[in-house]
Amino acid sequence: MGSIRSSGIKKTAESLVTSFPGKFNLDFHENREVVRQVVTVPSKKTLNNIAGYVTRYMLKLESRRKKEEEEVAPPV
């Protein structure tokens, strides 16, 4: 069973990804350090939630990008 994140966590994470393109990747620990540097977070749990959603969001963007590439490229 997955965890449900609040809309505040999602909005913060998505705005960070759009504000700092290229800083985030698919590694949770690296994303956590970037979030720590960029945003003042009130607690460790909130920091982890934001970094976790950033990682999940990056995976979603990556899979969406691959799907679009497959649709554009003709099958060989």
SEFIZA-3560 file (N, C-alpha, C; in Angstrom, 3 decimals):
REM SEFIZA-3560
<numar><xx>0.835</xx><yy>-1.165</yy><zz>0.000</zz><atom>N</atom></numar>
<numar><xx>0.000</xx><yy>0.000</yy><zz>0.000</zz><atom>CA</atom></numar>
<numar><xx>0.885</xx><yy>1.235</yy><zz>0.000</zz><atom>C</atom></numar>
<numar><xx>0.614</xx><yy>2.147</yy><zz>-0.907</zz><atom>N</atom></numar>
<numar><xx>1.441</xx><yy>3.341</yy><zz>-1.045</zz><atom>CA</atom></numar>
<numar><xx>1.051</xx><yy>4.428</yy><zz>-0.075</zz><atom>C</atom></numar>
<numar><xx>1.923</xx><yy>5.397</yy><zz>0.037</zz><atom>N</atom></numar>
<numar><xx>1.644</xx><yy>6.501</yy><zz>0.940</zz><atom>CA</atom></numar>
<numar><xx>0.928</xx><yy>7.615</yy><zz>0.174</zz><atom>C</atom></numar>
<numar><xx>0.060</xx><yy>8.308</yy><zz>0.861</zz><atom>N</atom></numar>
<numar><xx>-0.667</xx><yy>9.430</yy><zz>0.286</zz><atom>CA</atom></numar>
<numar><xx>0.045</xx><yy>10.705</yy><zz>0.728</zz><atom>C</atom></numar>
<numar><xx>0.425</xx><yy>11.528</yy><zz>-0.232</zz><atom>N</atom></numar>
<numar><xx>1.113</xx><yy>12.773</yy><zz>0.101</zz><atom>CA</atom></numar>
<numar><xx>0.141</xx><yy>13.936</yy><zz>0.005</zz><atom>C</atom></numar>
<numar><xx>0.345</xx><yy>14.915</yy><zz>0.853</zz><atom>N</atom></numar>
<numar><xx>-0.534</xx><yy>16.081</yy><zz>0.848</zz><atom>CA</atom></numar>
<numar><xx>-0.277</xx><yy>16.928</yy><zz>-0.396</zz><atom>C</atom></numar>
<numar><xx>-1.231</xx><yy>17.751</yy><zz>-0.742</zz><atom>N</atom></numar>
<numar><xx>-1.088</xx><yy>18.592</yy><zz>-1.932</zz><atom>CA</atom></numar>
<numar><xx>0.036</xx><yy>19.605</yy><zz>-1.751</zz><atom>C</atom></numar>
<numar><xx>0.312</xx><yy>20.006</yy><zz>-0.507</zz><atom>N</atom></numar>
<numar><xx>1.411</xx><yy>20.943</yy><zz>-0.255</zz><atom>CA</atom></numar>
<numar><xx>2.758</xx><yy>20.346</yy><zz>-0.616</zz><atom>C</atom></numar>
<numar><xx>2.956</xx><yy>19.069</yy><zz>-0.273</zz><atom>N</atom></numar>
<numar><xx>4.196</xx><yy>18.370</yy><zz>-0.614</zz><atom>CA</atom></numar>
<numar><xx>4.323</xx><yy>18.269</yy><zz>-2.128</zz><atom>C</atom></numar>
<numar><xx>3.229</xx><yy>17.892</yy><zz>-2.792</zz><atom>N</atom></numar>
<numar><xx>3.257</xx><yy>17.732</yy><zz>-4.247</zz><atom>CA</atom></numar>
<numar><xx>3.527</xx><yy>19.059</yy><zz>-4.947</zz><atom>C</atom></numar>
<numar><xx>2.849</xx><yy>20.120</yy><zz>-4.530</zz><atom>N</atom></numar>
<numar><xx>3.039</xx><yy>21.426</yy><zz>-5.160</zz><atom>CA</atom></numar>
<numar><xx>4.460</xx><yy>21.929</yy><zz>-4.961</zz><atom>C</atom></numar>
<numar><xx>4.994</xx><yy>21.744</yy><zz>-3.762</zz><atom>N</atom></numar>
<numar><xx>6.367</xx><yy>22.176</yy><zz>-3.484</zz><atom>CA</atom></numar>
<numar><xx>7.353</xx><yy>21.418</yy><zz>-4.358</zz><atom>C</atom></numar>
<numar><xx>7.198</xx><yy>20.102</yy><zz>-4.416</zz><atom>N</atom></numar>
<numar><xx>8.113</xx><yy>19.280</yy><zz>-5.201</zz><atom>CA</atom></numar>
<numar><xx>8.040</xx><yy>19.624</yy><zz>-6.681</zz><atom>C</atom></numar>
<numar><xx>6.841</xx><yy>19.765</yy><zz>-7.209</zz><atom>N</atom></numar>
<numar><xx>6.688</xx><yy>20.076</yy><zz>-8.631</zz><atom>CA</atom></numar>
<numar><xx>7.240</xx><yy>21.462</yy><zz>-8.957</zz><atom>C</atom></numar>
<numar><xx>7.043</xx><yy>22.423</yy><zz>-8.063</zz><atom>N</atom></numar>
<numar><xx>7.586</xx><yy>23.761</yy><zz>-8.313</zz><atom>CA</atom></numar>
<numar><xx>9.111</xx><yy>23.763</yy><zz>-8.237</zz><atom>C</atom></numar>
<numar><xx>9.691</xx><yy>22.938</yy><zz>-7.370</zz><atom>N</atom></numar>
<numar><xx>11.149</xx><yy>22.832</yy><zz>-7.311</zz><atom>CA</atom></numar>
<numar><xx>11.706</xx><yy>22.255</yy><zz>-8.605</zz><atom>C</atom></numar>
<numar><xx>11.052</xx><yy>21.233</yy><zz>-9.126</zz><atom>N</atom></numar>
<numar><xx>11.528</xx><yy>20.609</yy><zz>-10.366</zz><atom>CA</atom></numar>
<numar><xx>11.458</xx><yy>21.598</yy><zz>-11.525</zz><atom>C</atom></numar>
<numar><xx>10.399</xx><yy>22.390</yy><zz>-11.584</zz><atom>N</atom></numar>
<numar><xx>10.288</xx><yy>23.366</yy><zz>-12.676</zz><atom>CA</atom></numar>
<numar><xx>11.209</xx><yy>24.565</yy><zz>-12.462</zz><atom>C</atom></numar>
<numar><xx>11.453</xx><yy>24.942</yy><zz>-11.214</zz><atom>N</atom></numar>
<numar><xx>12.304</xx><yy>26.095</yy><zz>-10.922</zz><atom>CA</atom></numar>
<numar><xx>13.786</xx><yy>25.792</yy><zz>-11.102</zz><atom>C</atom></numar>
<numar><xx>14.170</xx><yy>24.548</yy><zz>-10.855</zz><atom>N</atom></numar>
<numar><xx>15.577</xx><yy>24.142</yy><zz>-10.939</zz><atom>CA</atom></numar>
<numar><xx>15.734</xx><yy>22.969</yy><zz>-11.899</zz><atom>C</atom></numar>
<numar><xx>15.547</xx><yy>23.206</yy><zz>-13.197</zz><atom>N</atom></numar>
<numar><xx>15.671</xx><yy>22.099</yy><zz>-14.151</zz><atom>CA</atom></numar>
<numar><xx>17.114</xx><yy>21.608</yy><zz>-14.219</zz><atom>C</atom></numar>
<numar><xx>17.280</xx><yy>20.318</yy><zz>-14.262</zz><atom>N</atom></numar>
<numar><xx>18.612</xx><yy>19.736</yy><zz>-14.352</zz><atom>CA</atom></numar>
<numar><xx>19.266</xx><yy>19.443</yy><zz>-13.018</zz><atom>C</atom></numar>
<numar><xx>18.708</xx><yy>19.953</yy><zz>-11.917</zz><atom>N</atom></numar>
<numar><xx>19.307</xx><yy>19.706</yy><zz>-10.601</zz><atom>CA</atom></numar>
<numar><xx>18.878</xx><yy>18.376</yy><zz>-10.009</zz><atom>C</atom></numar>
<numar><xx>17.703</xx><yy>17.909</yy><zz>-10.382</zz><atom>N</atom></numar>
<numar><xx>17.162</xx><yy>16.689</yy><zz>-9.793</zz><atom>CA</atom></numar>
<numar><xx>17.324</xx><yy>15.516</yy><zz>-10.748</zz><atom>C</atom></numar>
<numar><xx>17.421</xx><yy>14.312</yy><zz>-10.180</zz><atom>N</atom></numar>
<numar><xx>17.548</xx><yy>13.105</yy><zz>-10.982</zz><atom>CA</atom></numar>
<numar><xx>16.727</xx><yy>11.984</yy><zz>-10.347</zz><atom>C</atom></numar>
<numar><xx>17.048</xx><yy>10.743</yy><zz>-10.659</zz><atom>N</atom></numar>
<numar><xx>16.269</xx><yy>9.608</yy><zz>-10.181</zz><atom>CA</atom></numar>
<numar><xx>16.792</xx><yy>9.024</yy><zz>-8.869</zz><atom>C</atom></numar>
<numar><xx>17.771</xx><yy>9.672</yy><zz>-8.228</zz><atom>N</atom></numar>
<numar><xx>18.346</xx><yy>9.182</yy><zz>-6.977</zz><atom>CA</atom></numar>
<numar><xx>17.795</xx><yy>9.975</yy><zz>-5.792</zz><atom>C</atom></numar>
<numar><xx>17.140</xx><yy>9.267</yy><zz>-4.872</zz><atom>N</atom></numar>
<numar><xx>16.517</xx><yy>9.908</yy><zz>-3.716</zz><atom>CA</atom></numar>
<numar><xx>17.528</xx><yy>10.681</yy><zz>-2.868</zz><atom>C</atom></numar>
<numar><xx>18.676</xx><yy>10.086</yy><zz>-2.590</zz><atom>N</atom></numar>
<numar><xx>19.646</xx><yy>10.706</yy><zz>-1.684</zz><atom>CA</atom></numar>
<numar><xx>20.219</xx><yy>12.005</yy><zz>-2.268</zz><atom>C</atom></numar>
<numar><xx>20.472</xx><yy>12.014</yy><zz>-3.560</zz><atom>N</atom></numar>
<numar><xx>20.952</xx><yy>13.247</yy><zz>-4.192</zz><atom>CA</atom></numar>
<numar><xx>19.857</xx><yy>14.307</yy><zz>-4.206</zz><atom>C</atom></numar>
<numar><xx>18.627</xx><yy>13.895</yy><zz>-4.489</zz><atom>N</atom></numar>
<numar><xx>17.507</xx><yy>14.836</yy><zz>-4.482</zz><atom>CA</atom></numar>
<numar><xx>17.293</xx><yy>15.412</yy><zz>-3.089</zz><atom>C</atom></numar>
<numar><xx>17.493</xx><yy>14.593</yy><zz>-2.069</zz><atom>N</atom></numar>
<numar><xx>17.327</xx><yy>15.051</yy><zz>-0.691</zz><atom>CA</atom></numar>
<numar><xx>18.327</xx><yy>16.159</yy><zz>-0.369</zz><atom>C</atom></numar>
<numar><xx>19.566</xx><yy>16.003</yy><zz>-0.818</zz><atom>N</atom></numar>
<numar><xx>20.575</xx><yy>17.023</yy><zz>-0.564</zz><atom>CA</atom></numar>
<numar><xx>20.259</xx><yy>18.320</yy><zz>-1.316</zz><atom>C</atom></numar>
<numar><xx>19.763</xx><yy>18.195</yy><zz>-2.534</zz><atom>N</atom></numar>
<numar><xx>19.397</xx><yy>19.386</yy><zz>-3.306</zz><atom>CA</atom></numar>
<numar><xx>18.243</xx><yy>20.112</yy><zz>-2.635</zz><atom>C</atom></numar>
<numar><xx>17.235</xx><yy>19.370</yy><zz>-2.182</zz><atom>N</atom></numar>
<numar><xx>16.095</xx><yy>19.990</yy><zz>-1.493</zz><atom>CA</atom></numar>
<numar><xx>16.569</xx><yy>20.676</yy><zz>-0.225</zz><atom>C</atom></numar>
<numar><xx>17.476</xx><yy>20.044</yy><zz>0.493</zz><atom>N</atom></numar>
<numar><xx>18.008</xx><yy>20.637</yy><zz>1.729</zz><atom>CA</atom></numar>
<numar><xx>18.716</xx><yy>21.955</yy><zz>1.446</zz><atom>C</atom></numar>
<numar><xx>19.436</xx><yy>22.039</yy><zz>0.325</zz><atom>N</atom></numar>
<numar><xx>20.161</xx><yy>23.255</yy><zz>-0.022</zz><atom>CA</atom></numar>
<numar><xx>19.235</xx><yy>24.368</yy><zz>-0.509</zz><atom>C</atom></numar>
<numar><xx>18.168</xx><yy>23.991</yy><zz>-1.204</zz><atom>N</atom></numar>
<numar><xx>17.325</xx><yy>24.970</yy><zz>-1.881</zz><atom>CA</atom></numar>
<numar><xx>16.210</xx><yy>25.508</yy><zz>-0.990</zz><atom>C</atom></numar>
<numar><xx>15.640</xx><yy>24.669</yy><zz>-0.130</zz><atom>N</atom></numar>
<numar><xx>14.458</xx><yy>25.034</yy><zz>0.648</zz><atom>CA</atom></numar>
<numar><xx>14.733</xx><yy>24.859</yy><zz>2.131</zz><atom>C</atom></numar>
<numar><xx>14.188</xx><yy>25.754</yy><zz>2.930</zz><atom>N</atom></numar>
<numar><xx>14.230</xx><yy>25.582</yy><zz>4.377</zz><atom>CA</atom></numar>
<numar><xx>13.017</xx><yy>24.748</yy><zz>4.773</zz><atom>C</atom></numar>
<numar><xx>13.279</xx><yy>23.548</yy><zz>5.271</zz><atom>N</atom></numar>
<numar><xx>12.220</xx><yy>22.601</yy><zz>5.590</zz><atom>CA</atom></numar>
<numar><xx>12.095</xx><yy>22.491</yy><zz>7.104</zz><atom>C</atom></numar>
<numar><xx>10.864</xx><yy>22.504</yy><zz>7.631</zz><atom>N</atom></numar>
<numar><xx>10.684</xx><yy>22.502</yy><zz>9.078</zz><atom>CA</atom></numar>
<numar><xx>11.073</xx><yy>21.212</yy><zz>9.781</zz><atom>C</atom></numar>
<numar><xx>11.028</xx><yy>20.076</yy><zz>9.087</zz><atom>N</atom></numar>
<numar><xx>11.358</xx><yy>18.821</yy><zz>9.762</zz><atom>CA</atom></numar>
<numar><xx>11.985</xx><yy>17.832</yy><zz>8.789</zz><atom>C</atom></numar>
<numar><xx>12.616</xx><yy>16.824</yy><zz>9.370</zz><atom>N</atom></numar>
<numar><xx>13.253</xx><yy>15.772</yy><zz>8.585</zz><atom>CA</atom></numar>
<numar><xx>12.208</xx><yy>14.985</yy><zz>7.793</zz><atom>C</atom></numar>
<numar><xx>11.068</xx><yy>14.740</yy><zz>8.385</zz><atom>N</atom></numar>
<numar><xx>10.004</xx><yy>13.989</yy><zz>7.722</zz><atom>CA</atom></numar>
<numar><xx>9.500</xx><yy>14.739</yy><zz>6.485</zz><atom>C</atom></numar>
<numar><xx>9.314</xx><yy>16.038</yy><zz>6.606</zz><atom>N</atom></numar>
<numar><xx>8.866</xx><yy>16.845</yy><zz>5.476</zz><atom>CA</atom></numar>
<numar><xx>9.929</xx><yy>16.862</yy><zz>4.386</zz><atom>C</atom></numar>
<numar><xx>11.194</xx><yy>16.969</yy><zz>4.770</zz><atom>N</atom></numar>
<numar><xx>12.293</xx><yy>16.936</yy><zz>3.810</zz><atom>CA</atom></numar>
<numar><xx>12.270</xx><yy>15.634</yy><zz>3.029</zz><atom>C</atom></numar>
<numar><xx>12.116</xx><yy>14.517</yy><zz>3.733</zz><atom>N</atom></numar>
<numar><xx>12.085</xx><yy>13.217</yy><zz>3.078</zz><atom>CA</atom></numar>
<numar><xx>10.863</xx><yy>13.068</yy><zz>2.182</zz><atom>C</atom></numar>
<numar><xx>9.718</xx><yy>13.591</yy><zz>2.618</zz><atom>N</atom></numar>
<numar><xx>8.513</xx><yy>13.515</yy><zz>1.795</zz><atom>CA</atom></numar>
<numar><xx>8.676</xx><yy>14.295</yy><zz>0.496</zz><atom>C</atom></numar>
<numar><xx>9.246</xx><yy>15.490</yy><zz>0.580</zz><atom>N</atom></numar>
<numar><xx>9.458</xx><yy>16.305</yy><zz>-0.616</zz><atom>CA</atom></numar>
<numar><xx>10.459</xx><yy>15.629</yy><zz>-1.548</zz><atom>C</atom></numar>
<numar><xx>11.577</xx><yy>15.163</yy><zz>-0.995</zz><atom>N</atom></numar>
<numar><xx>12.592</xx><yy>14.498</yy><zz>-1.821</zz><atom>CA</atom></numar>
<numar><xx>12.041</xx><yy>13.217</yy><zz>-2.443</zz><atom>C</atom></numar>
<numar><xx>11.236</xx><yy>12.487</yy><zz>-1.707</zz><atom>N</atom></numar>
<numar><xx>10.632</xx><yy>11.267</yy><zz>-2.240</zz><atom>CA</atom></numar>
<numar><xx>9.680</xx><yy>11.567</yy><zz>-3.373</zz><atom>C</atom></numar>
<numar><xx>8.881</xx><yy>12.602</yy><zz>-3.235</zz><atom>N</atom></numar>
<numar><xx>7.953</xx><yy>12.934</yy><zz>-4.309</zz><atom>CA</atom></numar>
<numar><xx>8.691</xx><yy>13.510</yy><zz>-5.513</zz><atom>C</atom></numar>
<numar><xx>9.773</xx><yy>14.253</yy><zz>-5.284</zz><atom>N</atom></numar>
<numar><xx>10.582</xx><yy>14.744</yy><zz>-6.395</zz><atom>CA</atom></numar>
<numar><xx>11.110</xx><yy>13.554</yy><zz>-7.195</zz><atom>C</atom></numar>
<numar><xx>11.603</xx><yy>12.542</yy><zz>-6.499</zz><atom>N</atom></numar>
<numar><xx>12.126</xx><yy>11.351</yy><zz>-7.163</zz><atom>CA</atom></numar>
<numar><xx>11.035</xx><yy>10.653</yy><zz>-7.955</zz><atom>C</atom></numar>
<numar><xx>9.876</xx><yy>10.481</yy><zz>-7.365</zz><atom>N</atom></numar>
<numar><xx>8.742</xx><yy>9.843</yy><zz>-8.030</zz><atom>CA</atom></numar>
<numar><xx>8.285</xx><yy>10.666</yy><zz>-9.236</zz><atom>C</atom></numar>
<numar><xx>8.264</xx><yy>11.981</yy><zz>-9.078</zz><atom>N</atom></numar>
<numar><xx>7.856</xx><yy>12.882</yy><zz>-10.151</zz><atom>CA</atom></numar>
<numar><xx>8.851</xx><yy>12.810</yy><zz>-11.314</zz><atom>C</atom></numar>
<numar><xx>10.145</xx><yy>12.732</yy><zz>-11.016</zz><atom>N</atom></numar>
<numar><xx>11.159</xx><yy>12.611</yy><zz>-12.053</zz><atom>CA</atom></numar>
<numar><xx>11.008</xx><yy>11.290</yy><zz>-12.805</zz><atom>C</atom></numar>
<numar><xx>10.688</xx><yy>10.214</yy><zz>-12.101</zz><atom>N</atom></numar>
<numar><xx>10.429</xx><yy>8.926</yy><zz>-12.761</zz><atom>CA</atom></numar>
<numar><xx>9.241</xx><yy>9.036</yy><zz>-13.709</zz><atom>C</atom></numar>
<numar><xx>8.200</xx><yy>9.730</yy><zz>-13.263</zz><atom>N</atom></numar>
<numar><xx>7.010</xx><yy>9.911</yy><zz>-14.086</zz><atom>CA</atom></numar>
<numar><xx>7.344</xx><yy>10.726</yy><zz>-15.335</zz><atom>C</atom></numar>
<numar><xx>8.119</xx><yy>11.801</yy><zz>-15.176</zz><atom>N</atom></numar>
<numar><xx>8.509</xx><yy>12.614</yy><zz>-16.321</zz><atom>CA</atom></numar>
<numar><xx>9.376</xx><yy>11.824</yy><zz>-17.298</zz><atom>C</atom></numar>
<numar><xx>10.274</xx><yy>11.012</yy><zz>-16.765</zz><atom>N</atom></numar>
<numar><xx>11.160</xx><yy>10.197</yy><zz>-17.594</zz><atom>CA</atom></numar>
<numar><xx>10.368</xx><yy>9.177</yy><zz>-18.407</zz><atom>C</atom></numar>
<numar><xx>9.418</xx><yy>8.503</yy><zz>-17.763</zz><atom>N</atom></numar>
<numar><xx>8.624</xx><yy>7.508</yy><zz>-18.484</zz><atom>CA</atom></numar>
<numar><xx>7.732</xx><yy>8.181</yy><zz>-19.526</zz><atom>C</atom></numar>
<numar><xx>7.222</xx><yy>9.361</yy><zz>-19.219</zz><atom>N</atom></numar>
<numar><xx>6.406</xx><yy>10.111</yy><zz>-20.174</zz><atom>CA</atom></numar>
<numar><xx>7.246</xx><yy>10.524</yy><zz>-21.380</zz><atom>C</atom></numar>
<numar><xx>8.492</xx><yy>10.947</yy><zz>-21.125</zz><atom>N</atom></numar>
<numar><xx>9.391</xx><yy>11.349</yy><zz>-22.204</zz><atom>CA</atom></numar>
<numar><xx>9.718</xx><yy>10.161</yy><zz>-23.111</zz><atom>C</atom></numar>
<numar><xx>9.994</xx><yy>8.990</yy><zz>-22.520</zz><atom>N</atom></numar>
<numar><xx>10.292</xx><yy>7.793</yy><zz>-23.305</zz><atom>CA</atom></numar>
<numar><xx>9.089</xx><yy>7.373</yy><zz>-24.142</zz><atom>C</atom></numar>
<numar><xx>7.907</xx><yy>7.467</yy><zz>-23.558</zz><atom>N</atom></numar>
<numar><xx>6.693</xx><yy>7.092</yy><zz>-24.281</zz><atom>CA</atom></numar>
<numar><xx>6.486</xx><yy>8.004</yy><zz>-25.487</zz><atom>C</atom></numar>
<numar><xx>6.722</xx><yy>9.312</yy><zz>-25.313</zz><atom>N</atom></numar>
<numar><xx>6.582</xx><yy>10.252</yy><zz>-26.421</zz><atom>CA</atom></numar>
<numar><xx>7.607</xx><yy>9.973</yy><zz>-27.515</zz><atom>C</atom></numar>
<numar><xx>8.839</xx><yy>9.606</yy><zz>-27.124</zz><atom>N</atom></numar>
<numar><xx>9.862</xx><yy>9.282</yy><zz>-28.105</zz><atom>CA</atom></numar>
<numar><xx>9.470</xx><yy>8.047</yy><zz>-28.916</zz><atom>C</atom></numar>
<numar><xx>8.892</xx><yy>7.055</yy><zz>-28.260</zz><atom>N</atom></numar>
<numar><xx>8.474</xx><yy>5.835</yy><zz>-28.945</zz><atom>CA</atom></numar>
<numar><xx>7.341</xx><yy>6.126</yy><zz>-29.922</zz><atom>C</atom></numar>
<numar><xx>6.452</xx><yy>7.033</yy><zz>-29.577</zz><atom>N</atom></numar>
<numar><xx>5.352</xx><yy>7.363</yy><zz>-30.463</zz><atom>CA</atom></numar>
<numar><xx>5.821</xx><yy>8.135</yy><zz>-31.686</zz><atom>C</atom></numar>
<numar><xx>6.847</xx><yy>8.970</yy><zz>-31.514</zz><atom>N</atom></numar>
<numar><xx>7.364</xx><yy>9.783</yy><zz>-32.616</zz><atom>CA</atom></numar>
<numar><xx>8.208</xx><yy>8.943</yy><zz>-33.564</zz><atom>C</atom></numar>
<numar><xx>9.062</xx><yy>8.085</yy><zz>-33.013</zz><atom>N</atom></numar>
<numar><xx>9.967</xx><yy>7.275</yy><zz>-33.829</zz><atom>CA</atom></numar>
<numar><xx>9.193</xx><yy>6.143</yy><zz>-34.512</zz><atom>C</atom></numar>
<numar><xx>9.375</xx><yy>5.984</yy><zz>-35.808</zz><atom>N</atom></numar>
<numar><xx>8.693</xx><yy>4.875</yy><zz>-36.495</zz><atom>CA</atom></numar>
<numar><xx>9.353</xx><yy>3.544</yy><zz>-36.138</zz><atom>C</atom></numar>
<numar><xx>8.557</xx><yy>2.486</yy><zz>-36.044</zz><atom>N</atom></numar>
<numar><xx>9.139</xx><yy>1.171</yy><zz>-35.716</zz><atom>CA</atom></numar>
<numar><xx>10.051</xx><yy>0.682</yy><zz>-36.835</zz><atom>C</atom></numar>
<numar><xx>11.121</xx><yy>0.033</yy><zz>-36.449</zz><atom>N</atom></numar>
<numar><xx>12.123</xx><yy>-0.434</yy><zz>-37.432</zz><atom>CA</atom></numar>
<numar><xx>11.849</xx><yy>-1.854</yy><zz>-37.821</zz><atom>C</atom></numar>
//
